[in-house]
Amino acid sequence: MSTSTGKTISLPTIKEVEGYKTTEDFLEFLRKQDLGLDDDDFNILRKQKVNGRNFLRLNVDKLIANPYNLPGGPAETIAELIEKIKGEGQ
């Protein structure tokens, strides 16, 4: 996938994402995706102890609801990344 800055970001496989067993490892991966998320968004995911495996089970409805309560923009951005990763297959 290309970004407006000309950088090419290759998506990880489902297996690679599931390999992020700890929340901190997962959040480091997510930061590298350059999604425009802020510290509040990362803190919500940290508080809910999201790792790679349960990240792939999230969707926009879950992200905007309790216990996440993310704002709509970040929730849509994260859900789009999940869909793209799942769309790439194994």
RAVENGI-V643998 format. One record per residue. N is the residue number from 1. RES is the residue in three letters. OMEGA is omega as a letter, one per 40 degrees, with the letter a starting at -180 (none if undefined). NEAR is the number of other C-alpha atoms within 12 Angstrom. D_CENTER is the distance of its C-alpha to the mean C-alpha in Angstrom with 1 decimal. Layout:
N:RES:OMEGA:NEAR:D_CENTER
N:RES:OMEGA:NEAR:D_CENTER
This chain:
1:MET:i:16:15.6
2:SER:i:12:17.6
3:THR:a:12:16.9
4:SER:i:9:19.7
5:THR:i:9:20.4
6:GLY:i:8:21.3
7:LYS:i:11:18.7
8:THR:i:12:17.6
9:ILE:i:17:14.1
10:SER:a:16:14.1
11:LEU:i:26:11.3
12:PRO:i:27:11.3
13:THR:i:23:13.0
14:ILE:a:25:12.0
15:LYS:i:18:14.4
16:GLU:i:21:12.9
17:VAL:i:32:9.4
18:GLU:i:26:11.8
19:GLY:i:20:13.7
20:TYR:a:26:11.6
21:LYS:a:21:13.9
22:THR:i:22:13.8
23:THR:a:27:11.5
24:GLU:i:21:12.6
25:ASP:i:22:12.0
26:PHE:a:28:8.4
27:LEU:i:32:8.1
28:GLU:i:21:10.3
29:PHE:a:25:8.4
30:LEU:i:32:5.4
31:ARG:a:20:8.7
32:LYS:i:16:10.2
33:GLN:i:25:8.2
34:ASP:a:24:10.3
35:LEU:a:23:8.6
36:GLY:i:18:11.2
37:LEU:i:25:9.6
38:ASP:a:18:12.5
39:ASP:i:16:13.6
40:ASP:i:16:14.0
41:ASP:i:29:10.3
42:PHE:i:29:9.6
43:ASN:i:20:12.8
44:ILE:i:26:12.0
45:LEU:i:35:9.1
46:ARG:a:24:11.8
47:LYS:i:18:14.5
48:GLN:i:23:13.1
49:LYS:i:23:12.8
50:VAL:i:32:9.4
51:ASN:a:29:9.5
52:GLY:a:32:8.4
53:ARG:a:23:10.9
54:ASN:i:23:10.2
55:PHE:a:36:6.4
56:LEU:i:32:8.0
57:ARG:a:23:10.5
58:LEU:i:28:8.8
59:ASN:a:25:10.0
60:VAL:a:27:11.1
61:ASP:i:19:14.2
62:LYS:a:22:12.8
63:LEU:i:31:10.6
64:ILE:a:24:13.7
65:ALA:i:16:16.0
66:ASN:e:13:17.3
67:PRO:a:16:16.2
68:TYR:a:27:13.0
69:ASN:i:22:14.9
70:LEU:i:30:12.3
71:PRO:a:22:14.1
72:GLY:a:20:14.0
73:GLY:i:19:12.8
74:PRO:i:28:9.5
75:ALA:i:30:9.1
76:GLU:a:23:10.2
77:THR:i:26:8.1
78:ILE:a:35:4.7
79:ALA:i:26:7.2
80:GLU:i:20:8.6
81:LEU:i:32:6.1
82:ILE:i:32:6.3
83:GLU:i:22:10.0
84:LYS:i:20:10.6
85:ILE:i:28:9.6
86:LYS:i:24:11.8
87:GLY:i:15:14.3
88:GLU:i:16:14.9
89:GLY:a:15:16.3
90:GLN:none:14:17.0
